[in-house]
Amino acid sequence: MTAVLADATGGAKLLTEVVRLNGALKDAPLPLDLPGVEPLRETRAQLIEQLEDYVIPRLMTLEAPLLTVVGGSTGAGKSTLVNSLVGHRVTTPGVLRPTTMSPVLVHHPDEGHWFGPDRLLPDLKRVTSPTTDQGSIQLVATEAMPRGLALLDAPDVDSVDERNRELAGQLLAAADLWLFVTSAARYSDQVPWEYLKQAVERSTAVALILDRTAPEAVSTVSAHLARMMAARGLKDSPLFAVPEGSVDGEGLLPAGHVGEVRGWLEALAADAPARRGVVNQTVGGAVRTVTRKAFPIADAASAQVDAVAELLAGVDSVYDDATAGLVAAATDGSMLRGDLLARWQEFVGSGELIRSLDAKVGFVRERLVNAIKGKPQQAERVAIAAEVAFEALVNDHAERAAQAASAGWSDSEHGDALLSAVTDDLSRAGRALRTRAASSSREWQAELQAIVKEGSGDVRATARFLALGVRGLAIALAVVTMGEDAPQGQTTESVELGRRLLDTVVGAPQAEAMVGAARLSAQQRMRTLITGERERYFAPAHAWELKPEAPDQLRHAARRVDDLRFAAKKGLGERW
């Protein structure tokens, strides 16, 4: 990474691509509870945290001091060690656990600007006095710290406090160098080694300190610890021993006990190339780890997109069938039953109205007057019955479609979760559907009156037209349209009467055109209403904000970062 970071253009390119990778990770949430998704959610959160807390700030501020996080087991003496390395008390040790509730960052007075929230750990509030607020980080400036180095006393990795454990992990992920502290009593504990395993996977720079060990046991324990380190990929990491000793009034160990560690840190602070080497190793390892782990997350994001697409495909299938059924029912006589059929038969009579219209001209006026008496009121009753039938037909198909679609979603855990996430009961037709259907039916009938007016032409001045009026003819047009494709039966006879009525008044060709226009309008209105019901399922699916393009964008971003990493590998060593 030296080649990349030493070159401004190369460093800017890497930073740009890493920022894009972070954005791509954020655009690939994993909200559905698919099998195996929980560990990947945790990994994704960790990667974003690693990029935002460490990689991106570090790439933006390569000249910042080397951040050395002092972490480790409970009771290992981290706070006492930090105080002793600095040479005076900067953090509070004690026998009560946990001791370190909020982290303490010690730096040279001239370098405090490097540790603002805009450059490091943005979620933690900065304070300058001791605090137990786990959402804060205390900054301590002291001339005792050499320029180019900062020490951060972190909570215990195995703390009994969950927030402390989370904070310890977050701080270690933001470190250039881990100063990992253990003791003769705790060095073989599993939890610290889990963290050290992560350090190995990320190629994080690590130094181990064997603290609080009786002088006579240092050699034996150090040898065993060194073998454990070698077996776990840490054979190149420094190992220091700090023998147990009495502390002075300020709680400091004798200077000689920490002299080797302090000397190593001071030498590192004074050696800019060595510091860059540590940063290169840790940043390079973090980038490599993030890109490697990004691909399984992209695959999981693809599975999420596919799962939602499968759910929506099921909805589409159900509502496509419902639409086809409803459109067919609009003209197959399904609505010409019950009250509507009875009202229509009252209106048209037993053919008397047609016979009146068919009479010779000399008798038309008198016979029509007798035949039409009371028809306006009857026409209104037919219109109301047609509206009710229209509404009922739409609602029936919508109810059955909603039951089928919700049942399909309930078959999977993630589909059931989507149903539970909304307040709308998707197993039933929408609450506003009846109102929408009734309104659409009234609009359709108004449209039929417009079709009658437009299509009647010169016949509008005839006695036959004037007797029935636009309203009466529009009712006849509605009934004929509703039963145009009806099978033989009582409904067919009623439709035929309506068709004869239209043919007699406006002529067969014009009647045919009117019925065609009315049919298309009714079918389109049915489609629109059922489409509105289908769209109710889009809301919960889209609420998860799954972007179909996000998985491929994440893969592409990871490959771009990897390309830059491999391009610089010759100058960086195999860890990159």
LOKE-143491 format. One line per 4 residues: number of its first residue (from 1); their letters; for each residue x, y, z of C-alpha. Coordinates in nm, 3 decimals. Each point is the difference from the previous one (the first is absolute). Example, Ala and Ser with C-alpha at 12.3 -4.5 7.8 and 13.67 -1.06 7.14 Angstrom:
<rs>
1	AS	1.230:-0.450:0.780 ~ 0.137:0.344:-0.066
</rs>
This chain:
<rs>
1	MTAV	0.000:0.000:0.000 ~ 0.301:0.230:0.031 ~ -0.005:0.059:-0.374 ~ -0.368:0.087:0.001
5	LADA	-0.002:0.219:0.308 ~ 0.322:0.174:-0.078 ~ -0.138:0.110:-0.335 ~ -0.270:0.267:0.032
9	TGGA	-0.183:-0.110:-0.311 ~ 0.006:-0.366:0.099 ~ -0.114:0.080:0.353 ~ -0.283:0.218:-0.132
13	KLLT	-0.114:-0.277:-0.234 ~ -0.001:-0.254:0.279 ~ -0.190:0.235:0.230 ~ -0.258:0.068:-0.271
17	EVVR	-0.057:-0.368:-0.065 ~ -0.015:-0.087:0.372 ~ -0.264:0.271:0.053 ~ -0.198:-0.150:-0.288
21	LNGA	0.036:-0.343:0.154 ~ -0.134:0.132:0.329 ~ -0.298:0.152:-0.182 ~ -0.060:-0.327:-0.184
25	LKDA	-0.003:-0.190:0.330 ~ -0.254:0.243:0.140 ~ -0.215:-0.044:-0.310 ~ -0.010:-0.377:0.054
29	PLPL	-0.203:-0.052:0.320 ~ -0.110:-0.348:0.094 ~ -0.342:0.060:0.159 ~ -0.168:-0.331:-0.086
33	DLPG	0.044:-0.288:0.242 ~ 0.133:-0.245:-0.255 ~ 0.195:-0.307:0.117 ~ 0.354:0.087:0.108
37	VEPL	-0.046:0.375:-0.029 ~ 0.065:0.102:0.362 ~ 0.381:-0.056:-0.002 ~ 0.022:0.190:-0.328
41	RETR	-0.195:0.291:0.147 ~ 0.254:0.016:0.282 ~ 0.286:-0.021:-0.247 ~ -0.145:0.279:-0.212
45	AQLI	-0.040:0.225:0.306 ~ 0.359:-0.076:0.103 ~ 0.135:0.078:-0.346 ~ -0.182:0.334:-0.015
49	EQLE	0.124:0.079:0.349 ~ 0.357:-0.097:-0.096 ~ -0.008:0.219:-0.309 ~ -0.158:0.302:0.171
53	DYVI	0.188:-0.023:0.330 ~ 0.342:-0.085:-0.139 ~ 0.072:-0.058:-0.368 ~ -0.158:0.313:-0.148
57	PRLM	0.119:0.240:0.276 ~ 0.349:-0.152:-0.018 ~ 0.020:0.029:-0.378 ~ -0.107:0.364:0.033
61	TLEA	0.263:0.074:0.268 ~ 0.302:-0.215:-0.075 ~ 0.231:0.235:0.190 ~ -0.200:-0.033:0.323
65	PLLT	0.169:-0.151:0.307 ~ 0.011:-0.377:0.037 ~ -0.307:-0.096:0.203 ~ 0.095:-0.278:0.240
69	VVGG	-0.297:-0.158:0.175 ~ 0.076:-0.173:0.328 ~ -0.251:-0.282:0.034 ~ -0.028:-0.338:0.159
73	STGA	-0.147:-0.207:0.280 ~ -0.168:0.103:0.320 ~ 0.249:0.051:0.280 ~ 0.304:-0.001:-0.230
77	GKST	0.107:0.341:0.128 ~ -0.053:0.206:-0.316 ~ -0.072:0.331:0.172 ~ 0.297:-0.039:0.235
81	LVNS	0.217:-0.084:-0.301 ~ -0.117:0.308:-0.192 ~ 0.069:0.227:0.298 ~ 0.344:-0.157:0.045
85	LVGH	0.088:0.038:-0.369 ~ -0.103:0.367:0.002 ~ 0.177:0.065:0.331 ~ -0.293:0.144:0.192
89	RVTT	-0.364:-0.078:0.061 ~ -0.222:0.062:-0.303 ~ -0.258:-0.276:0.049 ~ -0.156:-0.149:0.310
93	PGVL	0.096:-0.353:0.108 ~ -0.173:-0.186:0.280 ~ -0.120:-0.328:0.139 ~ -0.366:0.051:-0.093
97	RPTT	-0.103:-0.151:-0.335 ~ -0.043:0.129:-0.255 ~ 0.258:0.275:0.067 ~ 0.010:0.171:-0.339
101	MSPV	-0.357:0.100:-0.084 ~ 0.088:0.255:-0.268 ~ 0.320:0.002:-0.205 ~ 0.287:0.236:0.075
105	LVHH	0.220:0.124:-0.285 ~ 0.340:0.145:0.093 ~ 0.184:0.215:-0.253 ~ 0.260:0.276:-0.035
109	PDEG	-0.148:0.351:0.047 ~ 0.093:0.098:-0.356 ~ -0.191:-0.291:-0.151 ~ -0.345:0.023:0.154
113	HWFG	-0.153:0.120:-0.328 ~ 0.053:-0.344:-0.151 ~ -0.251:-0.157:0.235 ~ -0.316:0.204:-0.059
117	PDRL	-0.329:-0.174:-0.087 ~ 0.048:0.094:-0.365 ~ 0.310:-0.220:-0.018 ~ -0.042:-0.283:0.249
121	LPDL	-0.287:-0.188:0.166 ~ -0.269:0.252:-0.099 ~ -0.266:-0.157:0.223 ~ 0.189:0.075:0.322
125	KRVT	-0.033:0.338:0.169 ~ 0.329:0.172:0.095 ~ 0.058:0.100:0.364 ~ 0.309:0.120:0.186
129	SPTT	-0.079:-0.123:0.351 ~ -0.061:-0.349:0.143 ~ -0.345:-0.141:-0.073 ~ -0.194:-0.322:0.023
133	DQGS	-0.202:0.084:-0.311 ~ 0.049:-0.292:-0.238 ~ -0.090:0.225:-0.291 ~ 0.298:0.228:0.065
137	IQLV	0.376:-0.009:-0.047 ~ 0.227:0.199:0.232 ~ 0.287:0.182:-0.169 ~ 0.307:0.055:0.217
141	ATEA	0.282:0.221:-0.132 ~ 0.341:-0.045:0.161 ~ 0.359:0.091:-0.087 ~ 0.096:-0.346:0.123
145	MPRG	-0.136:-0.151:-0.323 ~ 0.242:0.015:-0.293 ~ -0.120:0.159:-0.322 ~ -0.121:-0.251:-0.256
149	LALL	-0.157:-0.237:0.256 ~ -0.324:-0.016:0.197 ~ -0.112:-0.254:0.260 ~ -0.365:-0.097:0.046
153	DAPD	-0.105:-0.187:0.313 ~ -0.295:-0.218:-0.106 ~ -0.258:-0.194:0.205 ~ 0.050:-0.372:0.060
157	VDSV	-0.074:-0.231:-0.292 ~ -0.155:-0.248:0.243 ~ -0.181:0.256:0.216 ~ -0.317:-0.102:0.181
161	DERN	-0.155:0.313:-0.152 ~ -0.126:-0.060:-0.355 ~ 0.044:0.361:-0.108 ~ 0.358:-0.012:0.124
165	RELA	0.069:-0.308:-0.212 ~ -0.152:0.167:-0.305 ~ 0.204:0.314:0.062 ~ 0.320:-0.200:0.041
169	GQLL	-0.058:-0.168:-0.335 ~ -0.076:0.335:-0.167 ~ 0.316:0.159:0.138 ~ 0.224:-0.289:-0.098
173	AAAD	-0.144:0.017:-0.352 ~ 0.101:0.368:-0.013 ~ 0.361:-0.062:0.108 ~ 0.318:0.020:-0.204
177	LWLF	0.169:-0.220:0.258 ~ -0.138:-0.231:0.266 ~ 0.187:-0.009:0.330 ~ -0.174:-0.309:0.131
181	VTSA	0.042:-0.054:0.374 ~ -0.046:-0.329:0.181 ~ 0.129:-0.160:0.316 ~ 0.130:-0.332:0.125
185	ARYS	-0.346:-0.075:0.132 ~ -0.190:0.097:-0.319 ~ 0.226:-0.057:-0.301 ~ -0.167:-0.325:-0.105
189	DQVP	-0.359:0.131:0.029 ~ -0.209:-0.050:-0.313 ~ -0.150:0.350:-0.043 ~ 0.329:0.189:-0.039
193	WEYL	0.118:-0.256:-0.253 ~ -0.319:0.052:-0.202 ~ 0.098:0.365:-0.034 ~ 0.356:-0.090:-0.087
197	KQAV	-0.134:-0.236:-0.265 ~ -0.178:0.298:-0.155 ~ 0.325:0.194:0.007 ~ 0.175:-0.279:-0.189
201	ERST	-0.281:-0.015:-0.258 ~ 0.026:0.376:-0.054 ~ 0.383:0.005:0.011 ~ -0.028:0.258:0.280
205	AVAL	0.330:0.098:0.159 ~ 0.006:-0.153:0.351 ~ 0.237:-0.004:0.294 ~ -0.078:-0.214:0.305
209	ILDR	0.085:0.092:0.356 ~ 0.012:-0.266:0.270 ~ -0.086:0.206:0.307 ~ -0.043:-0.074:0.370
213	TAPE	0.219:-0.308:-0.006 ~ 0.223:-0.101:0.289 ~ 0.366:0.059:-0.093 ~ 0.088:-0.366:0.053
217	AVST	-0.280:-0.108:-0.239 ~ 0.067:0.250:-0.279 ~ 0.237:-0.225:-0.194 ~ -0.225:-0.307:0.010
221	VSAH	-0.324:0.182:-0.077 ~ 0.162:0.211:-0.273 ~ 0.131:-0.311:-0.174 ~ -0.342:-0.165:0.007
225	LARM	-0.173:0.318:-0.117 ~ 0.250:0.037:-0.285 ~ -0.079:-0.352:-0.118 ~ -0.371:0.077:0.011
229	MAAR	0.060:0.316:-0.201 ~ 0.200:-0.187:-0.263 ~ -0.269:-0.266:-0.031 ~ -0.263:0.269:-0.055
233	GLKD	0.178:0.209:-0.262 ~ 0.167:0.254:0.230 ~ 0.361:-0.124:-0.010 ~ 0.120:0.335:-0.142
237	SPLF	-0.176:0.208:0.265 ~ 0.215:0.140:0.284 ~ -0.052:-0.148:0.345 ~ 0.091:0.200:0.309
241	AVPE	-0.006:-0.108:0.362 ~ -0.082:0.241:0.284 ~ 0.067:-0.174:0.330 ~ -0.231:0.055:0.291
245	GSVD	0.118:0.273:0.234 ~ -0.110:0.253:0.260 ~ -0.153:0.325:-0.118 ~ 0.087:0.341:0.140
249	GEGL	-0.236:0.263:0.138 ~ -0.122:0.091:-0.349 ~ -0.065:-0.361:-0.084 ~ 0.305:-0.033:-0.230
253	LPAG	0.221:-0.303:-0.044 ~ 0.376:0.044:0.038 ~ 0.144:0.158:-0.315 ~ 0.221:-0.302:-0.061
257	HVGE	-0.300:-0.231:-0.021 ~ -0.140:0.180:-0.304 ~ 0.328:0.128:-0.142 ~ 0.017:-0.249:-0.287
261	VRGW	-0.353:0.072:-0.114 ~ 0.045:0.375:0.034 ~ 0.328:-0.011:-0.189 ~ -0.159:-0.195:-0.286
265	LEAL	-0.292:0.244:-0.024 ~ 0.228:0.306:0.012 ~ 0.218:-0.146:-0.273 ~ -0.307:-0.066:-0.210
269	AADA	-0.122:0.357:0.056 ~ 0.335:0.141:-0.109 ~ 0.025:-0.219:-0.313 ~ -0.237:0.135:-0.267
273	PARR	0.064:-0.286:-0.248 ~ -0.064:-0.255:0.275 ~ -0.325:0.173:0.093 ~ -0.106:0.001:-0.364
277	GVVN	0.081:-0.369:-0.015 ~ -0.235:-0.070:0.293 ~ -0.275:0.210:-0.156 ~ 0.054:-0.168:-0.337
281	QTVG	-0.027:-0.344:0.155 ~ -0.315:0.075:0.197 ~ -0.183:0.204:-0.263 ~ 0.101:-0.247:-0.269
285	GAVR	-0.125:-0.292:0.204 ~ -0.325:0.180:0.081 ~ -0.063:0.079:-0.367 ~ 0.079:-0.356:-0.104
289	TVTR	-0.237:-0.137:0.263 ~ -0.281:0.239:-0.094 ~ 0.021:-0.082:-0.370 ~ 0.016:-0.373:0.068
293	KAFP	-0.304:0.011:0.228 ~ -0.195:0.231:-0.229 ~ -0.069:-0.273:-0.257 ~ -0.202:-0.231:0.230
297	IADA	-0.198:0.305:0.106 ~ -0.067:0.081:-0.366 ~ -0.117:-0.359:-0.053 ~ -0.229:0.029:0.301
301	ASAQ	-0.134:0.332:-0.131 ~ -0.073:-0.172:-0.334 ~ -0.190:-0.269:0.188 ~ -0.202:0.270:0.175
305	VDAV	-0.086:0.170:-0.329 ~ -0.091:-0.336:-0.153 ~ -0.216:-0.091:0.300 ~ -0.200:0.323:-0.027
309	AELL	-0.025:-0.043:-0.378 ~ -0.134:-0.351:0.054 ~ -0.260:0.128:0.245 ~ -0.106:0.273:-0.240
313	AGVD	-0.009:-0.248:-0.289 ~ -0.245:-0.205:0.203 ~ -0.212:0.310:0.055 ~ 0.017:0.081:-0.371
317	SVYD	-0.116:-0.350:-0.090 ~ -0.295:0.017:0.238 ~ -0.106:0.347:-0.110 ~ 0.054:-0.076:-0.369
321	DATA	-0.249:-0.283:0.041 ~ -0.230:0.225:0.200 ~ 0.017:0.269:-0.270 ~ -0.076:-0.249:-0.277
325	GLVA	-0.292:-0.140:0.197 ~ -0.137:0.342:0.084 ~ 0.029:0.128:-0.357 ~ -0.183:-0.307:-0.127
329	AATD	-0.267:0.035:0.268 ~ -0.060:0.361:-0.105 ~ -0.182:-0.122:-0.313 ~ -0.099:-0.362:0.066
333	GSML	-0.323:0.075:0.181 ~ 0.142:-0.044:0.351 ~ -0.141:0.336:0.103 ~ -0.341:-0.057:-0.158
337	RGDL	-0.150:-0.183:0.291 ~ -0.216:0.067:0.300 ~ -0.112:0.356:0.049 ~ 0.159:0.134:-0.318
341	LARW	-0.172:-0.256:-0.221 ~ -0.332:0.061:0.172 ~ 0.029:0.377:-0.035 ~ 0.094:-0.029:-0.366
345	QEFV	-0.296:-0.225:-0.072 ~ -0.227:0.252:0.169 ~ 0.144:0.269:-0.222 ~ -0.020:-0.185:-0.331
349	GSGE	-0.323:-0.188:0.083 ~ -0.093:-0.313:-0.188 ~ 0.092:0.156:-0.333 ~ -0.272:0.265:0.015
353	LIRS	0.259:0.278:-0.017 ~ 0.159:-0.153:-0.308 ~ -0.336:-0.052:-0.169 ~ -0.085:0.363:0.069
357	LDAK	0.324:0.107:-0.168 ~ -0.067:-0.234:-0.293 ~ -0.355:0.139:-0.063 ~ -0.085:0.181:-0.318
361	VGFV	0.061:0.369:-0.002 ~ -0.366:0.089:0.033 ~ -0.027:-0.179:0.332 ~ 0.347:0.072:0.144
365	RERL	-0.081:0.306:0.203 ~ -0.305:-0.141:0.180 ~ 0.151:-0.344:0.068 ~ 0.330:0.146:0.123
369	VNAI	-0.175:0.230:0.242 ~ -0.174:-0.300:0.152 ~ 0.310:-0.223:-0.004 ~ 0.239:0.255:0.153
373	KGKP	-0.218:0.102:0.293 ~ 0.209:-0.045:0.315 ~ 0.313:-0.098:-0.193 ~ 0.228:0.281:0.130
377	QQAE	-0.041:-0.127:0.355 ~ 0.052:-0.358:-0.114 ~ 0.312:0.101:-0.194 ~ 0.143:0.153:0.315
381	RVAI	-0.066:-0.324:0.190 ~ 0.180:-0.198:-0.271 ~ 0.296:0.240:0.021 ~ 0.027:-0.044:0.376
385	AAEV	-0.026:-0.377:-0.030 ~ 0.270:0.003:-0.271 ~ 0.228:0.200:0.227 ~ -0.048:-0.249:0.283
389	AFEA	0.061:-0.297:-0.231 ~ 0.316:0.161:-0.142 ~ 0.133:0.068:0.350 ~ -0.083:-0.351:0.124
393	LVND	0.167:-0.169:-0.296 ~ 0.322:0.194:0.045 ~ 0.008:-0.056:0.375 ~ -0.064:-0.375:-0.036
397	HAER	0.293:-0.049:-0.238 ~ 0.224:0.223:0.213 ~ -0.084:-0.190:0.318 ~ 0.087:-0.335:-0.157
401	AAQA	0.321:0.138:-0.148 ~ 0.109:0.150:0.334 ~ -0.060:-0.329:0.180 ~ 0.203:-0.193:-0.259
405	ASAG	0.287:0.250:-0.013 ~ 0.033:0.029:0.379 ~ -0.013:-0.378:0.034 ~ 0.290:-0.024:-0.245
409	WSDS	0.205:0.245:0.206 ~ -0.085:-0.177:0.323 ~ 0.162:-0.317:-0.131 ~ 0.346:0.152:0.063
413	EHGD	0.139:0.152:0.318 ~ 0.118:0.316:-0.174 ~ -0.330:0.037:-0.184 ~ -0.190:-0.036:0.326
417	ALLS	0.230:0.263:0.154 ~ -0.088:0.240:-0.282 ~ -0.371:-0.055:0.063 ~ 0.049:0.065:0.370
421	AVTD	0.199:0.317:-0.065 ~ -0.298:0.193:-0.143 ~ -0.316:0.124:0.168 ~ -0.205:-0.069:-0.314
425	DLSR	-0.164:-0.345:0.007 ~ 0.123:-0.137:-0.332 ~ -0.210:-0.315:0.037 ~ -0.310:0.211:-0.070
429	AGRA	-0.093:0.241:-0.276 ~ 0.102:0.359:0.069 ~ -0.227:0.196:0.229 ~ -0.047:0.271:-0.261
433	LRTR	-0.078:-0.239:-0.285 ~ -0.378:0.008:0.031 ~ 0.000:0.379:-0.010 ~ 0.236:0.001:-0.298
437	AASS	-0.207:-0.261:-0.183 ~ -0.329:0.184:0.060 ~ 0.157:0.322:-0.122 ~ 0.140:-0.173:-0.309
441	SREW	-0.341:-0.151:-0.075 ~ -0.168:0.343:0.017 ~ 0.271:0.144:-0.223 ~ -0.051:-0.286:-0.245
445	QAEL	-0.373:0.065:-0.018 ~ 0.067:0.370:-0.058 ~ 0.240:-0.097:-0.277 ~ -0.271:-0.219:-0.157
449	QAIV	-0.230:0.302:-0.014 ~ 0.275:0.189:-0.181 ~ 0.041:-0.293:-0.242 ~ -0.376:0.006:-0.068
453	KEGS	-0.001:0.374:-0.063 ~ 0.301:-0.016:-0.230 ~ -0.115:-0.309:-0.192 ~ -0.367:0.080:-0.050
457	GDVR	0.049:0.275:-0.256 ~ -0.316:0.108:-0.183 ~ -0.224:-0.250:0.180 ~ 0.015:0.214:0.314
461	ATAR	-0.290:0.200:-0.142 ~ -0.222:-0.303:-0.057 ~ -0.298:-0.088:0.214 ~ 0.156:-0.334:0.091
465	FLAL	0.320:0.161:0.131 ~ -0.182:0.277:0.180 ~ -0.234:-0.249:0.166 ~ 0.282:-0.204:0.158
469	GVRG	0.248:0.281:0.034 ~ 0.376:-0.021:0.047 ~ -0.041:-0.152:0.347 ~ -0.227:-0.282:-0.111
473	LAIA	0.218:-0.089:-0.299 ~ 0.316:0.008:0.216 ~ -0.165:-0.247:0.240 ~ -0.083:-0.228:-0.291
477	LAVV	0.360:0.032:-0.123 ~ 0.133:-0.094:0.345 ~ -0.218:-0.312:0.019 ~ 0.088:-0.111:-0.353
481	TMGE	0.370:0.046:0.076 ~ -0.019:-0.194:0.326 ~ -0.162:-0.297:-0.171 ~ 0.157:0.012:-0.343
485	DAPQ	0.185:-0.329:0.048 ~ -0.256:-0.167:0.226 ~ -0.096:-0.362:-0.071 ~ -0.354:-0.090:-0.103
489	GQTT	-0.265:0.053:0.268 ~ -0.223:0.256:0.160 ~ 0.284:0.250:-0.003 ~ 0.040:-0.039:-0.376
493	ESVE	-0.365:0.084:-0.061 ~ 0.028:0.317:0.205 ~ 0.318:0.101:-0.184 ~ -0.165:-0.062:-0.335
497	LGRR	-0.287:0.231:0.096 ~ 0.253:0.269:0.083 ~ 0.184:-0.052:-0.325 ~ -0.326:0.022:-0.201
501	LLDT	-0.079:0.320:0.182 ~ 0.334:0.154:-0.099 ~ -0.027:-0.128:-0.357 ~ -0.350:0.143:-0.032
505	VVGA	0.091:0.346:0.128 ~ 0.353:0.063:-0.141 ~ 0.040:-0.274:-0.260 ~ 0.190:-0.329:0.016
509	PQAE	0.342:0.127:-0.122 ~ 0.004:0.289:0.245 ~ -0.123:-0.224:0.282 ~ 0.285:-0.242:-0.071
513	AMVG	0.255:0.283:0.022 ~ -0.151:0.123:0.328 ~ 0.015:-0.345:0.157 ~ 0.364:-0.039:-0.107
517	AARL	0.096:0.333:0.159 ~ -0.194:-0.081:0.318 ~ 0.165:-0.342:0.023 ~ 0.353:0.141:-0.029
521	SAQQ	-0.075:0.263:0.263 ~ -0.143:-0.252:0.246 ~ 0.294:-0.237:-0.042 ~ 0.256:0.277:0.043
525	RMRT	-0.170:0.118:0.316 ~ 0.004:-0.355:0.136 ~ 0.372:-0.027:-0.078 ~ 0.073:0.330:0.171
529	LITG	-0.185:-0.102:0.315 ~ 0.171:-0.337:0.030 ~ 0.337:0.160:-0.075 ~ -0.052:0.223:0.302
533	ERER	-0.054:-0.312:0.210 ~ 0.316:-0.161:-0.139 ~ 0.203:0.309:0.086 ~ -0.084:-0.038:0.369
537	YFAP	0.257:-0.281:0.001 ~ 0.270:0.226:-0.141 ~ 0.012:0.219:0.310 ~ 0.131:-0.262:0.247
541	AHAW	0.238:-0.143:-0.260 ~ 0.142:0.342:-0.085 ~ 0.015:0.107:0.364 ~ 0.316:-0.210:0.038
545	ELKP	0.167:0.224:-0.262 ~ 0.161:-0.290:-0.181 ~ 0.163:0.124:-0.318 ~ 0.027:-0.264:-0.276
549	EAPD	0.323:0.157:-0.122 ~ 0.164:0.016:0.347 ~ 0.158:-0.351:0.007 ~ 0.181:0.052:-0.332
553	QLRH	0.107:0.348:0.104 ~ 0.146:-0.144:0.320 ~ 0.191:-0.267:-0.193 ~ 0.130:0.260:-0.241
557	AARR	0.110:0.233:0.280 ~ 0.181:-0.285:0.180 ~ 0.178:-0.099:-0.323 ~ 0.110:0.360:-0.063
561	VDDL	0.156:0.023:0.345 ~ 0.159:-0.341:-0.048 ~ 0.144:0.111:-0.335 ~ 0.174:0.293:0.168
565	RFAA	0.123:-0.225:0.278 ~ 0.151:-0.251:-0.241 ~ 0.149:0.276:-0.214 ~ 0.194:0.122:0.303
569	KKGL	0.092:-0.344:0.132 ~ 0.357:-0.001:-0.131 ~ 0.087:0.299:0.210 ~ -0.200:-0.113:0.298
573	GERW	0.088:-0.360:0.073 ~ -0.221:-0.304:0.013 ~ -0.216:0.131:0.284 ~ -0.156:0.233:-0.252
</rs>
